[in-house]
Amino acid sequence: TDTACGGNALRLRERSPHPPQEDTGSDEKLIELTFQAGPKPGFEQAEGISLFTVLGDDETSVNWKYGDKVAIFDGTAVREFTATPDADNPTTAKLTGKALSADTYTAFYPYSESLSIIGDSITFSIPETQTATAGSFENGINPSLAQTTADSMTLIFSNLASLVKFTVGDDFDGISELTLSSNGSGTLSGSMTYAIEDDSLTAQEGASSVTLEGSFENSKTYYFLVSPGTLEKGLSISYTTADGKKYAKYSSDAVAFEAGTITDLETLSKSNLVEVLTNTAFIAKVNEKVLDIGWTVNNDGTVSLIDDNNAAMAKVTELNLSLVGLSDLSGIEYFTGLTSLNCLGNKLTTLDVSGLMKLTELDCSSNRISELDVSSLTNL
């Protein structure tokens, strides 16, 4: 379910920032300024949250954090300002620093030295790896934008990113990272450019996944910060064990992430995630060679090891993967009904067929295999 956040519509077209001008570098022209930042007037917390820095304890209010760094663009350069939250109402804050006098100021959170503001375009990054924070999201990463109007020093921030929420089940012990991925070409993180005039966000060097790292407490909620956009082929959430096995849950339904909204994935338990066959090159070649194999391939090219897929693989009795350019045959171990396997002329350096007890024929010649154990294959 999507929850609309207060002030998520960005409408700053009336007064766009001044174009860059030559900066003389003289500190004497800089003046002390204080801006007031906070929720949009009329905002009702019950309808959602306006995502500035960190969520409050109730996970509905939003608090500025002392020392948060905000970029203020005065038409000439990007200046660093510091937030001091109101002691009685931390959803509002004073932003203090030095800038040139200007008719209009554009503010962007978070400040970074690499932040680029040119004309009405702002280039920033949504981290591909984020720190898991119980009840909130990582501080200092959520991009928000505001602009003063004439004769006002008030900044009403709007969100440029979206949140994906989930609640940890009671069996998450041992998991130290979770990855949210697009099943197709959708962008979730990376370098982005926002155009104020067009109210548009464009990925520059986008990534199709976001990973949360850290400790996950049972029954707590966590958030991925992601780029707005539509994932036409759905998404997956996964983790990988120390021995390299991937466990995932897939949804093939299209999902739209909108700026300033939360998409709730509800409760996520280990038991909801199943092991996944990730050798996509092998899977693709099997699909070419075995007509109507009967398994279901996920939109990212993987195969979930559920009962129906396991049964489909076990039913295959002959498999010819000769001369198809494979360097890895991992996944062959699930084809336990094979009596004949031909994988000659590939780029294999290892091959494990020890569990294929029904094999009577095996041709793995013209590869780079230095050692092969077939001692358990009594029918070969």
Backbone torsions as a table, in degrees:
resi	resn	phi	psi	omega
1	THR	NA	141.2	178.4
2	ASP	-99.3	135.1	177.9
3	THR	-114.3	118.6	-178.1
4	ALA	-70.4	137.8	-178.9
5	CYS	-101.7	148.4	179.5
6	GLY	-61.3	136.7	174.2
7	GLY	67.9	29.4	-176.0
8	ASN	-84.0	-12.0	179.0
9	ALA	-87.3	124.0	-176.1
10	LEU	-97.4	118.4	-178.8
11	ARG	-133.8	85.3	-175.7
12	LEU	-118.7	25.2	-171.1
13	ARG	-77.7	-20.4	-173.9
14	GLU	-65.1	-37.6	-178.2
15	ARG	-137.9	93.3	179.2
16	SER	-81.4	158.3	-175.9
17	PRO	-64.3	153.8	176.5
18	HIS	-60.9	145.7	173.9
19	PRO	-66.5	155.7	-179.5
20	PRO	-57.4	139.1	176.2
21	GLN	-122.6	167.4	179.3
22	GLU	-68.0	128.6	-179.8
23	ASP	-99.3	119.4	-178.5
24	THR	-73.3	-14.5	179.1
25	GLY	80.0	4.5	-178.1
26	SER	-80.6	118.8	178.6
27	ASP	-68.0	-18.0	-177.5
28	GLU	-67.0	-24.0	179.7
29	LYS	-81.6	-16.2	-179.0
30	LEU	-79.0	138.5	-179.5
31	ILE	-123.1	152.1	177.3
32	GLU	-69.5	130.0	-179.6
33	LEU	-132.2	149.2	174.8
34	THR	-131.1	125.5	176.7
35	PHE	-110.5	150.4	174.1
36	GLN	-102.4	123.1	-178.9
37	ALA	-119.3	140.9	179.4
38	GLY	177.0	-172.2	-176.4
39	PRO	-63.3	155.5	176.2
40	LYS	-66.9	136.3	178.5
41	PRO	-54.5	137.7	-179.3
42	GLY	85.9	-1.5	179.8
43	PHE	-66.6	131.1	178.3
44	GLU	-111.5	118.2	-174.8
45	GLN	-59.3	-29.9	-175.7
46	ALA	-64.3	-22.8	-178.1
47	GLU	-84.9	-8.8	-179.6
48	GLY	155.5	-159.4	179.5
49	ILE	-133.6	150.0	175.6
50	SER	-105.6	115.2	-161.5
51	LEU	-88.9	91.2	178.0
52	PHE	-88.8	-76.7	-175.0
53	THR	-121.6	-64.4	-179.9
54	VAL	-136.4	151.2	177.3
55	LEU	-76.1	147.9	175.9
56	GLY	-74.0	177.5	-177.1
57	ASP	-61.0	-28.9	-178.9
58	ASP	-85.6	-2.6	178.5
59	GLU	60.4	21.9	172.4
60	THR	-124.7	-39.3	175.0
61	SER	-78.8	164.1	-177.2
62	VAL	-129.2	130.0	-176.1
63	ASN	-116.3	137.7	164.2
64	TRP	-71.5	154.7	177.8
65	LYS	-112.7	137.5	-178.5
66	TYR	-57.8	130.5	178.2
67	GLY	89.9	-1.1	175.1
68	ASP	-53.1	137.5	-178.8
69	LYS	-100.9	129.4	-177.6
70	VAL	-123.0	138.8	176.8
71	ALA	-90.1	130.1	174.6
72	ILE	-116.7	122.5	178.8
73	PHE	-101.6	120.7	-176.5
74	ASP	-102.1	15.4	-178.8
75	GLY	95.1	-12.5	-179.3
76	THR	-120.4	-44.5	-177.1
77	ALA	-153.1	165.7	176.4
78	VAL	-90.0	125.5	-177.6
79	ARG	-112.0	148.2	179.5
80	GLU	-92.4	123.4	176.6
81	PHE	-118.9	156.5	-176.2
82	THR	-119.3	137.4	-178.1
83	ALA	-91.0	137.6	170.4
84	THR	-124.4	106.3	-177.2
85	PRO	-65.2	150.0	172.9
86	ASP	-68.1	130.1	-176.0
87	ALA	-62.5	-34.5	-177.6
88	ASP	-89.9	-22.2	-178.0
89	ASN	-144.3	82.7	-174.9
90	PRO	-69.4	0.4	172.5
91	THR	-75.5	-10.7	175.0
92	THR	-117.8	160.0	-177.9
93	ALA	-156.5	157.8	169.8
94	LYS	-99.2	136.3	177.6
95	LEU	-110.6	120.1	-176.1
96	THR	-120.8	145.9	178.4
97	GLY	170.8	-164.7	-179.0
98	LYS	-122.4	139.7	176.6
99	ALA	-155.4	170.1	174.6
100	LEU	-75.4	153.8	174.7
101	SER	-68.1	133.1	-178.2
102	ALA	-150.7	159.4	177.7
103	ASP	-72.9	-35.2	-176.2
104	THR	-136.8	139.5	176.9
105	TYR	-120.9	141.4	174.3
106	THR	-111.5	130.9	-178.7
107	ALA	-114.9	142.5	178.1
108	PHE	-137.7	132.4	174.0
109	TYR	-116.3	135.9	1.5
110	PRO	-91.8	157.0	174.3
111	TYR	-73.9	141.6	169.6
112	SER	-151.5	153.8	-179.3
113	GLU	-66.5	-22.9	-179.1
114	SER	-88.6	-4.0	-178.8
115	LEU	-61.6	135.4	-179.3
116	SER	-120.0	123.7	173.1
117	ILE	-124.3	111.4	-179.7
118	ILE	-127.3	116.6	-176.4
119	GLY	61.1	-122.4	178.5
120	ASP	-106.0	18.9	-179.3
121	SER	-110.0	133.9	179.7
122	ILE	-123.4	124.1	179.2
123	THR	-108.9	127.1	-175.9
124	PHE	-148.1	-180.0	-178.1
125	SER	-128.4	142.6	166.7
126	ILE	-104.0	117.7	-172.5
127	PRO	-61.4	138.2	176.0
128	GLU	-75.1	-27.5	175.6
129	THR	-117.1	126.8	-176.7
130	GLN	-128.2	156.1	-178.5
131	THR	-87.8	127.2	177.8
132	ALA	-66.3	126.7	-178.0
133	THR	-131.7	113.7	-176.7
134	ALA	-59.3	127.4	177.6
135	GLY	77.7	4.8	-176.4
136	SER	-159.3	-162.1	173.3
137	PHE	-127.2	169.1	-176.8
138	GLU	-59.8	133.2	178.2
139	ASN	-68.1	144.2	171.2
140	GLY	84.5	16.0	-178.3
141	ILE	-124.2	-13.8	-174.5
142	ASN	-81.1	116.0	-177.9
143	PRO	-76.3	126.0	179.1
144	SER	-136.6	148.8	-173.4
145	LEU	-132.3	143.7	176.5
146	ALA	-149.4	163.0	177.7
147	GLN	-148.4	138.5	177.2
148	THR	-74.9	157.8	170.8
149	THR	-109.1	176.8	-174.7
150	ALA	-56.7	133.6	175.7
151	ASP	58.8	28.9	179.1
152	SER	-134.4	143.3	175.6
153	MET	-114.0	25.2	179.0
154	THR	-96.9	135.1	-179.7
155	LEU	-117.9	118.1	177.1
156	ILE	-106.6	108.2	-172.8
157	PHE	-81.9	142.2	172.6
158	SER	-120.8	153.5	-172.2
159	ASN	-92.5	140.2	177.7
160	LEU	-104.5	-4.0	-178.0
161	ALA	-125.2	175.6	-179.9
162	SER	-124.8	160.2	177.3
163	LEU	-115.7	142.7	172.1
164	VAL	-118.3	118.7	-172.9
165	LYS	-105.6	144.9	170.0
166	PHE	-148.5	156.2	177.2
167	THR	-110.9	131.7	-178.2
168	VAL	-76.5	134.1	176.4
169	GLY	-73.7	-165.7	-174.8
170	ASP	-99.4	16.9	-176.4
171	ASP	-134.0	33.8	-173.9
172	PHE	-93.2	10.3	-179.2
173	ASP	-57.1	136.1	175.8
174	GLY	91.4	-6.6	178.9
175	ILE	-95.0	125.7	-178.1
176	SER	-116.2	-2.2	174.4
177	GLU	-157.1	147.1	176.6
178	LEU	-132.4	140.6	-177.7
179	THR	-121.1	128.4	173.0
180	LEU	-100.0	127.0	-174.5
181	SER	-132.3	149.5	169.5
182	SER	-80.7	137.4	177.4
183	ASN	-76.3	-12.0	179.5
184	GLY	-126.0	-130.8	-174.5
185	SER	-101.3	9.2	-178.3
186	GLY	-63.6	147.8	-178.8
187	THR	-100.1	132.1	178.7
188	LEU	-116.4	-22.0	-176.5
189	SER	-153.3	179.6	178.3
190	GLY	109.7	-163.3	-177.4
191	SER	-80.4	130.4	-177.1
192	MET	-128.6	150.0	172.1
193	THR	-123.5	123.9	178.2
194	TYR	-104.1	128.6	177.3
195	ALA	-103.2	113.8	-177.3
196	ILE	-62.9	-45.0	-175.9
197	GLU	-60.1	-40.8	-177.9
198	ASP	-92.6	-8.7	-174.6
199	ASP	52.6	49.1	-175.4
200	SER	-131.1	149.0	179.8
201	LEU	-121.3	128.0	-177.2
202	THR	-124.5	131.3	177.0
203	ALA	-76.3	131.0	176.7
204	GLN	-95.8	-53.5	175.7
205	GLU	-132.9	74.4	-172.4
206	GLY	-83.8	156.1	174.7
207	ALA	-121.8	150.9	-174.8
208	SER	-94.0	12.9	-179.1
209	SER	-147.6	161.9	172.7
210	VAL	-136.8	134.0	-179.5
211	THR	-117.0	130.6	171.7
212	LEU	-95.6	128.6	178.7
213	GLU	-118.0	142.7	177.1
214	GLY	138.6	-161.9	179.0
215	SER	-94.1	137.4	178.7
216	PHE	-111.9	120.8	-178.9
217	GLU	-91.9	133.9	178.9
218	ASN	-57.2	138.0	177.0
219	SER	72.8	5.7	177.5
220	LYS	-94.8	157.4	176.6
221	THR	-99.9	149.4	-179.8
222	TYR	-138.8	161.3	-175.1
223	TYR	-134.7	134.1	164.6
224	PHE	-92.1	135.3	170.8
225	LEU	-95.6	122.6	-173.4
226	VAL	-132.1	163.5	175.7
227	SER	-75.3	140.5	173.9
228	PRO	-62.4	151.2	179.0
229	GLY	153.1	173.6	-179.8
230	THR	-111.0	127.7	175.3
231	LEU	-96.6	97.7	-172.4
232	GLU	-63.2	-33.1	-177.6
233	LYS	-100.8	14.2	177.1
234	GLY	86.0	-165.1	-174.5
235	LEU	-143.8	170.6	173.9
236	SER	-139.4	156.5	173.2
237	ILE	-129.3	134.3	-168.7
238	SER	-149.8	163.7	168.3
239	TYR	-140.9	159.7	-178.6
240	THR	-122.3	133.1	-179.2
241	THR	-80.2	170.8	-178.6
242	ALA	-61.3	-28.6	180.0
243	ASP	-91.9	13.7	172.0
244	GLY	88.9	4.9	179.0
245	LYS	-81.6	136.8	-179.6
246	LYS	-103.4	134.4	175.1
247	TYR	-120.5	134.2	-172.3
248	ALA	-149.2	159.5	170.8
249	LYS	-124.8	131.0	-174.7
250	TYR	-114.7	146.7	168.1
251	SER	-131.3	126.9	-179.1
252	SER	-93.0	-3.0	179.8
253	ASP	-74.3	138.6	175.9
254	ALA	-62.1	141.6	179.9
255	VAL	-135.8	137.3	-179.9
256	ALA	-110.8	125.1	174.0
257	PHE	-100.8	121.3	-179.3
258	GLU	-109.1	145.6	179.2
259	ALA	-57.8	133.0	176.8
260	GLY	79.1	15.4	178.3
261	THR	-122.7	163.1	176.0
262	ILE	-115.1	130.9	171.0
263	THR	-105.3	122.5	-174.0
264	ASP	-99.4	117.0	176.1
265	LEU	-86.2	-0.3	178.7
266	GLU	64.6	-150.3	-172.6
267	THR	-81.6	133.9	179.7
268	LEU	-119.4	122.4	179.3
269	SER	-120.7	156.5	176.6
270	LYS	-55.5	-37.9	-177.3
271	SER	-66.4	-17.6	177.5
272	ASN	-79.3	-17.7	-176.4
273	LEU	-103.3	134.2	-178.8
274	VAL	-116.0	156.9	178.9
275	GLU	-63.8	145.9	-174.2
276	VAL	-125.3	135.9	171.5
277	LEU	-81.7	115.0	-170.1
278	THR	-103.7	-0.9	-179.0
279	ASN	-78.4	82.8	-172.3
280	THR	-67.3	-31.1	178.1
281	ALA	-65.5	-44.2	177.1
282	PHE	-62.3	-45.1	-179.6
283	ILE	-59.7	-43.7	-179.0
284	ALA	-63.0	-41.1	-179.6
285	LYS	-69.9	-36.8	176.0
286	VAL	-62.7	-40.9	177.8
287	ASN	-60.6	-35.8	178.9
288	GLU	-70.2	-36.8	-171.1
289	LYS	-90.8	-27.3	-177.0
290	VAL	-114.1	107.2	-179.6
291	LEU	-74.2	138.2	177.0
292	ASP	52.4	49.1	-179.6
293	ILE	-64.0	-29.9	174.2
294	GLY	93.8	3.0	176.2
295	TRP	-90.4	167.7	176.3
296	THR	-110.1	120.0	179.2
297	VAL	-94.8	129.0	177.7
298	ASN	-66.2	161.3	-177.0
299	ASN	-63.7	-19.0	176.8
300	ASP	-92.5	8.5	175.9
301	GLY	90.0	-0.4	179.2
302	THR	-91.4	172.1	177.2
303	VAL	-129.5	123.5	176.8
304	SER	-76.1	136.6	-176.6
305	LEU	-86.9	64.6	175.4
306	ILE	-93.9	169.8	-173.0
307	ASP	-56.7	-45.1	-177.4
308	ASP	-63.2	-41.9	179.9
309	ASN	-69.6	-40.0	177.7
310	ASN	-61.4	-41.8	179.4
311	ALA	-65.4	-38.7	179.4
312	ALA	-63.4	-42.0	179.3
313	MET	-67.7	-38.8	-177.7
314	ALA	-68.4	-20.6	-178.8
315	LYS	-80.0	-17.8	-178.4
316	VAL	-72.1	126.4	-177.6
317	THR	-105.2	-25.8	179.6
318	GLU	-132.6	136.6	-178.7
319	LEU	-142.3	118.9	179.6
320	ASN	-111.1	104.2	178.1
321	LEU	-116.7	35.4	-178.9
322	SER	-75.4	140.7	171.9
323	LEU	57.0	42.3	179.7
324	VAL	-113.8	4.6	173.0
325	GLY	79.0	20.5	-179.4
326	LEU	-79.8	139.5	174.9
327	SER	-108.6	-3.6	-175.9
328	ASP	-148.0	125.8	179.8
329	LEU	-111.6	21.0	178.3
330	SER	-63.1	135.6	-171.6
331	GLY	113.4	-20.5	179.1
332	ILE	-63.6	-23.9	-177.4
333	GLU	-64.5	-18.1	179.0
334	TYR	-86.3	-6.7	178.7
335	PHE	-92.4	64.2	-170.5
336	THR	-73.1	-10.1	178.5
337	GLY	-92.6	2.7	-177.1
338	LEU	-63.5	132.2	169.5
339	THR	-107.6	-21.7	-179.5
340	SER	-137.8	127.0	177.7
341	LEU	-132.1	123.4	177.4
342	ASN	-121.0	113.5	178.0
343	CYS	-131.3	32.0	-177.9
344	LEU	-68.1	155.1	172.7
345	GLY	70.1	30.8	175.6
346	ASN	-107.7	-155.3	-178.4
347	LYS	-121.9	32.1	-175.5
348	LEU	-73.6	136.9	173.4
349	THR	-109.4	-21.8	176.1
350	THR	-136.1	154.8	177.2
351	LEU	-153.8	121.9	179.2
352	ASP	-113.0	106.0	178.1
353	VAL	-117.9	16.9	-172.8
354	SER	-63.4	-21.9	-179.5
355	GLY	-95.7	0.2	-178.5
356	LEU	-92.1	74.4	-169.1
357	MET	-68.5	-17.0	-177.8
358	LYS	-92.5	-0.1	-177.7
359	LEU	-61.0	128.2	171.7
360	THR	-114.0	-20.1	179.6
361	GLU	-134.5	132.7	178.1
362	LEU	-144.2	123.0	175.0
363	ASP	-125.7	107.0	177.8
364	CYS	-123.5	28.4	-179.3
365	SER	-70.1	166.5	178.5
366	SER	57.5	41.9	171.0
367	ASN	-121.8	-160.0	-179.7
368	ARG	-121.7	30.3	-177.2
369	ILE	-78.7	123.9	-178.5
370	SER	-95.6	-21.7	-178.0
371	GLU	-147.8	136.5	-178.5
372	LEU	-141.3	122.4	-179.3
373	ASP	-99.7	110.6	178.3
374	VAL	-122.6	19.5	-173.8
375	SER	-63.6	-25.6	-178.7
376	SER	-88.5	-6.9	-175.5
377	LEU	-91.5	82.8	-173.7
378	THR	-72.6	-17.0	179.4
379	ASN	-90.5	-5.7	-174.8
380	LEU	-73.4	NA	NA
